[in-house]
Amino acid sequence: MYELEDEVDKNRKAFLENKKNCSVLKGYAVEDRADGLIGSYYDNAYFSGYPVSINTDKYINFIWDTGIPIENIPYQHFSVRWDGYLKIPQTGNYIITIEHDCGVRIFLDNSPIIVSNMPYPKEDESEEMRPISVLPIEKINAKVHKISSEKLGLIGGKDLSHAGISFLPLECKNNEACDTLNTWSIDLLHEGTYYISIEIGSPSGRQELNSIKVNGEVFINNIFLKPKQYTKVSAEVNITKNKIVQISTNTNTVIQSVQLLFLHN
């Protein structure tokens, strides 16, 4: 027993300073409200080594084409891994959608549901921290594009490792063909504060200022849209009116997609 205690005391400092020790990494705390996903930022494109920084990111909605996400990592040569949980509001079929301009993989309960511009993962690769190979740069489509998972049957009230509720964007060639998309009505399971992201556009309409209302109150005002231009706007909204979200916009503007993320009661 003495020899063991002596060995521990002698190596205590080295053990505490060793980055492999899990005590230097952020863990999950049981919270009564959503606080985001834990992002591990690497100074290479392969998730190799240990993260340069570990942040809690409330929203995953970044544009890094003109800069870097954090200091001390090379421009256009970094990788980020986000981990977290999603509480499904009600049992049903869901489709996970993501917009990106690089390689991306999304795991749900350790199973890959989206793989784009990256190798298909090996067994248990979602859990283990290991370097990940990437496709040659000439094979990667650098343009921003949207990719969706297959339809997923998810159980309400169960915590899953993802975030968000997605409604598939609808195709429309002109304003007249999209008249029914000027208003959305969504029946929610809970009252509370939601993060709402709305994509609107003018497929063939004229250049004008636009506004969006949620349950009759102004959500975003004075959005300047050019003909055939689309834009995405986001904000937090407190929903208490019969747990129903009614989203409306100007006559010459169509709502292309809506995303909701429940934050807290």
ABEGO torsion letter per residue (X at the ends): XAAAAAAAAAAAAAAAABAABAAABBBBBBBABBAEBBBBBBABAAGBEBBABBBBBABBBBBAAABBABBGBBBGBBBBBBBEBBBBABBEBBBBBBBBABBBBBBBGGBBABBBGBBBBBBGAAABBBBBBBBBAAABBABBBBBBBBBBBBBBGBBBBBBEBBBBBBBBABAAAAAAAABBBBBBABBEBBBBBBBBBBAABBBBBBBBBBGGBBABBGBBBBBGBBBBBBBBBBBABGGBBBBBBBAABBBABBBBBBABX
